[in-house]
């Protein structure tokens, strides 16, 4: 279990072989440490993949809280009636073109919670009535108006490996107070590369990290509903980070939205601020094409470190 209030999390990433439409995701969820071992008839546990949850309240978990998710099971979509919701902190969602980190708070006091109807699960038109903030508060440099920062040959050059450092900064610097800011920097070729500030018209202040103020003001410029605030904002994430969260690493393509929300323009055709999230074509990301054209796509995560703020990568210089 990772308890990250007042700490920083560092990892080396190689996304050079991830094309448009693929997401190498590394994130934390507040699932139980043992994967709900002993709950209901669960004799399997986390080792065999049980107990998973996230802020999307997934319906495709075969077992939820120790019982099979077979009620109203749909063979075509591989989804059942029940979903399983919990707090989610997306440290890293990226391919070679775009990257984002995102906070997803939930109206859940602790751990995971079963949802068993369209409202509590936040399905379809009930997206903002569910237990969790499915949109989250994200920071994607491209979406925030800095298009030359991340990608092949850019400031963070995705043709080669780099280090991603995420800092969970608390009100008084200790692990006992609330997280008030989540900050990001990169290290590549021995140089420290700060995450750029937003570059958005309509902001009186430009932001270089995620905070409640950043989320409120950036969502206002983007015209996004602020479900993040409605679900408790950074305080909810802080509580989960204090209790302890489980690290998840994955590689996936997107049958629902083709990953356009990460690396292309979404909604398609929109010129509204925040719609452009990357330079991938809007007809990219179709799973059949991605899997046919890039069957050997992969991501490498390595050199994981956790420690006090500014402790995991020392002796580096700022990029000039």
C-alpha positions in Angstrom: 0.0 0.0 0.0 1.3 3.4 -0.9 0.6 6.3 1.5 1.7 9.4 -0.4 0.6 12.5 1.5 3.7 14.7 1.8 5.7 12.3 -0.5 6.8 12.1 -4.1 6.5 9.1 -6.5 9.1 8.7 -9.2 9.1 6.3 -12.1 11.0 5.8 -15.4 8.8 5.4 -18.4 9.4 4.4 -22.0 6.4 5.2 -24.3 8.3 5.2 -27.6 6.4 2.2 -28.9 2.9 3.5 -28.0 0.9 4.8 -31.0 -2.2 6.9 -31.1 -5.2 5.2 -29.5 -3.1 3.3 -26.9 -2.8 4.3 -23.2 0.0 3.1 -21.0 -1.6 3.9 -17.6 0.0 3.8 -14.2 -2.3 4.9 -11.3 -3.5 4.3 -7.8 -6.9 3.0 -6.6 -8.3 2.6 -3.2 -9.0 -1.1 -3.5 -8.4 -3.4 -0.5 -4.8 -4.5 -0.1 -5.8 -8.2 -0.2 -8.2 -7.9 -3.1 -11.2 -8.5 -0.8 -9.9 -11.9 0.3 -12.4 -13.6 2.6 -15.3 -11.3 1.6 -18.2 -13.4 0.5 -16.7 -16.5 -1.1 -13.5 -14.9 -2.2 -10.6 -17.3 -1.6 -8.6 -15.9 -4.5 -7.4 -12.4 -3.5 -5.4 -9.7 -5.3 -2.9 -12.2 -6.6 -5.6 -13.5 -9.0 -7.1 -10.1 -9.8 -10.0 -9.8 -7.5 -11.0 -6.7 -5.6 -10.2 -4.2 -8.3 -12.2 -0.9 -8.4 -11.8 2.6 -9.9 -13.6 5.9 -10.4 -15.3 4.7 -13.6 -17.3 2.2 -11.5 -16.5 -0.7 -13.9 -19.2 -3.2 -14.7 -16.8 -5.7 -16.3 -15.4 -7.1 -13.1 -16.2 -10.8 -13.1 -16.3 -10.9 -9.3 -17.4 -8.0 -7.0 -17.1 -8.3 -3.2 -16.7 -12.0 -3.3 -19.6 -12.9 -5.6 -19.9 -13.4 -9.3 -21.2 -10.4 -11.2 -23.7 -12.5 -13.2 -27.0 -10.6 -12.8 -28.0 -9.1 -16.2 -24.6 -10.2 -17.6 -24.2 -9.0 -21.2 -22.1 -11.4 -23.3 -21.5 -8.8 -26.0 -20.3 -6.0 -23.7 -18.9 -8.4 -21.0 -20.6 -6.3 -18.4 -22.9 -7.1 -15.5 -25.5 -5.1 -13.5 -23.1 -4.2 -10.7 -20.1 -1.9 -10.8 -17.4 -1.3 -8.2 -16.4 2.3 -7.4 -13.4 3.8 -5.5 -11.1 6.8 -5.4 -8.6 6.9 -8.3 -5.4 8.9 -8.7 -4.1 8.8 -12.2 -0.4 9.3 -11.9 0.3 8.7 -15.6 -1.9 8.1 -18.7 0.1 8.5 -21.9 1.3 7.3 -25.3 4.1 8.7 -27.4 2.0 11.7 -28.3 0.2 12.9 -25.2 0.2 12.6 -21.4 -2.0 13.6 -18.5 -2.3 13.2 -14.8 -5.7 13.3 -13.2 -7.5 13.3 -9.8 -10.8 11.4 -9.6 -12.5 11.9 -6.1 -15.6 9.9 -5.1 -18.4 10.4 -2.6 -17.2 7.3 -0.7 -16.0 7.4 2.9 -13.4 4.7 2.6 -12.4 1.8 0.3 -14.6 0.5 -2.5 -18.4 0.6 -2.8 -20.7 -1.5 -5.0 -23.1 0.3 -7.3 -26.1 -1.6 -8.7 -28.1 0.9 -10.7 -27.5 3.4 -13.5 -27.7 6.4 -11.1 -25.2 5.3 -8.5 -22.9 3.9 -11.1 -23.1 7.1 -13.1 -24.0 5.3 -16.3 -24.9 7.1 -19.5 -26.9 10.3 -18.9 -26.4 9.8 -15.1 -22.7 10.5 -15.4 -22.7 13.3 -12.9 -25.2 11.6 -10.5 -22.9 8.6 -9.6 -20.6 8.0 -6.7 -17.4 9.1 -8.5 -16.1 12.0 -10.6 -15.5 10.2 -13.9 -14.2 13.2 -15.7 -11.6 14.0 -13.0 -9.4 17.1 -12.9 -6.7 16.6 -15.4 -3.5 18.3 -16.5 -2.4 17.6 -20.1 0.1 20.1 -21.3 -1.2 20.0 -24.9 -4.8 20.5 -23.7 -3.6 23.4 -21.5 -2.2 25.2 -24.5 1.4 24.1 -24.6 1.6 21.9 -27.7 5.4 21.7 -28.0 6.2 20.1 -24.6 5.5 16.4 -24.9 6.1 14.1 -27.8 8.7 12.9 -30.3 11.5 15.5 -30.6 9.7 17.9 -28.2 10.9 19.2 -24.8 10.2 15.8 -23.2 11.3 13.6 -26.1 9.2 10.5 -26.1 11.6 8.8 -28.5 13.6 7.8 -25.4 13.1 7.0 -21.7 12.5 9.7 -19.2 11.6 10.0 -15.5 8.2 11.2 -14.2 8.0 12.6 -10.7 4.7 13.4 -9.0 4.7 15.4 -5.7 1.8 15.3 -3.2 2.4 18.6 -1.4 0.6 19.0 1.9 -0.5 22.2 3.8 2.3 22.0 6.3 4.8 19.7 4.5 4.0 16.7 6.8 2.3 13.4 6.0 -0.4 14.2 8.6 -2.0 17.2 6.9 -4.1 17.4 3.7 -2.7 17.4 0.2 -3.3 20.9 -1.3 -1.3 20.6 -4.6 -0.2 17.8 -6.9 2.9 18.9 -8.8 4.8 17.2 -11.7 8.3 17.4 -13.2 10.3 15.3 -15.6 14.0 14.2 -15.8 15.6 13.4 -19.1 19.3 13.2 -20.0 20.2 14.4 -16.5 18.1 17.5 -16.8 15.1 18.5 -14.7 12.2 19.6 -16.8 9.4 21.4 -15.0 5.9 20.8 -16.1 4.8 23.9 -18.0 2.2 26.3 -16.8 -1.2 26.5 -18.6 -1.3 28.9 -21.5 -5.0 29.6 -21.7 -6.9 32.8 -22.6 -9.4 33.7 -19.9 -7.3 32.7 -16.9 -6.2 35.5 -14.6 -3.6 33.1 -13.2 -1.8 30.4 -15.1 -1.1 27.2 -13.2 1.8 24.7 -13.2 0.2 22.1 -10.9 -3.2 20.7 -9.9 -5.0 22.4 -7.0 -8.7 23.1 -6.3 -8.3 26.6 -7.7 -6.7 25.3 -10.9 -9.5 22.8 -11.4 -12.2 25.4 -10.8 -10.7 28.0 -13.1 -9.5 25.7 -15.9 -12.8 23.8 -16.0 -14.6 27.2 -16.3 -12.4 28.1 -19.3 -13.0 24.7 -20.9 -16.7 24.9 -20.2 -16.6 21.5 -18.3 -18.9 20.6 -15.5 -17.1 20.7 -12.2 -18.1 17.4 -10.9 -14.6 17.2 -9.3 -15.6 19.9 -6.7 -19.0 18.3 -6.2 -17.4 15.0 -5.3 -15.1 16.6 -2.7 -12.1 17.8 -4.7 -8.5 17.4 -3.6 -9.5 16.7 0.1 -11.2 13.4 -0.9 -8.0 12.4 -2.8 -5.9 13.4 0.1 -7.9 11.2 2.5 -7.4 8.2 0.2 -3.7 8.9 -0.2 -3.4 9.0 3.6 -5.2 5.7 4.1 -3.2 3.9 1.4 -3.8 3.1 -2.2 -2.8 0.2 -4.5 -0.6 0.7 -7.6 -2.0 -0.4 -10.9 -0.1 -0.7 -14.2 -1.9 -1.3 -17.5 -1.9 -1.0 -21.3 -5.2 -0.6 -23.1 -7.1 0.6 -26.1 -10.5 2.3 -26.0 -13.6 0.7 -27.4 -15.8 3.5 -26.1 -14.1 6.7 -27.1 -11.0 5.6 -29.1 -8.7 7.5 -26.7 -9.6 10.8 -28.3 -10.0 12.3 -24.9 -6.2 11.8 -24.3 -4.5 12.3 -27.7 -6.8 13.9 -30.3 -9.7 16.4 -30.5 -12.7 15.6 -28.3 -15.5 16.4 -29.1 -14.6 15.8 -32.8 -14.8 19.0 -34.7 -14.8 21.3 -31.7 -12.6 24.4 -31.6 -13.5 25.2 -28.0 -10.7 25.6 -25.5 -9.7 22.2 -24.1 -11.1 20.2 -26.9 -7.6 19.6 -28.5 -5.7 17.1 -26.3 -3.1 15.9 -28.8 -2.3 15.8 -32.5 -3.6 12.3 -33.3 -6.2 12.3 -36.1 -9.8 12.1 -35.0 -10.3 8.9 -37.0 -7.4 7.2 -35.0 -7.7 4.9 -32.0 -10.1 2.3 -33.4 -9.2 -0.8 -31.5 -9.4 -3.2 -34.5 -7.0 -1.0 -36.4 -4.7 -0.3 -33.5 -4.4 -4.0 -32.6 -3.8 -4.9 -36.3 -1.3 -2.2 -37.0 0.6 -2.2 -33.7 0.3 -5.7 -32.2 3.7 -5.4 -30.5 3.0 -2.0 -28.8 4.4 -1.9 -25.3 5.3 0.4 -22.4 8.1 0.0 -19.9 7.8 1.2 -16.3 10.9 0.9 -14.2 13.0 2.3 -11.3 10.0 3.1 -9.0 10.9 5.3 -6.0 9.0 6.8 -3.2 10.4 9.3 -0.7 10.2 12.8 0.8 9.6 15.7 -1.5 12.7 16.4 -3.7 14.5 13.2 -2.4 14.1 10.7 -5.2 16.1 12.4 -8.0 19.1 14.4 -6.7 22.1 15.9 -8.4 20.1 17.0 -11.5 20.2 20.3 -13.3 17.3 22.4 -14.5 16.9 22.3 -18.3 18.1 25.7 -19.6 
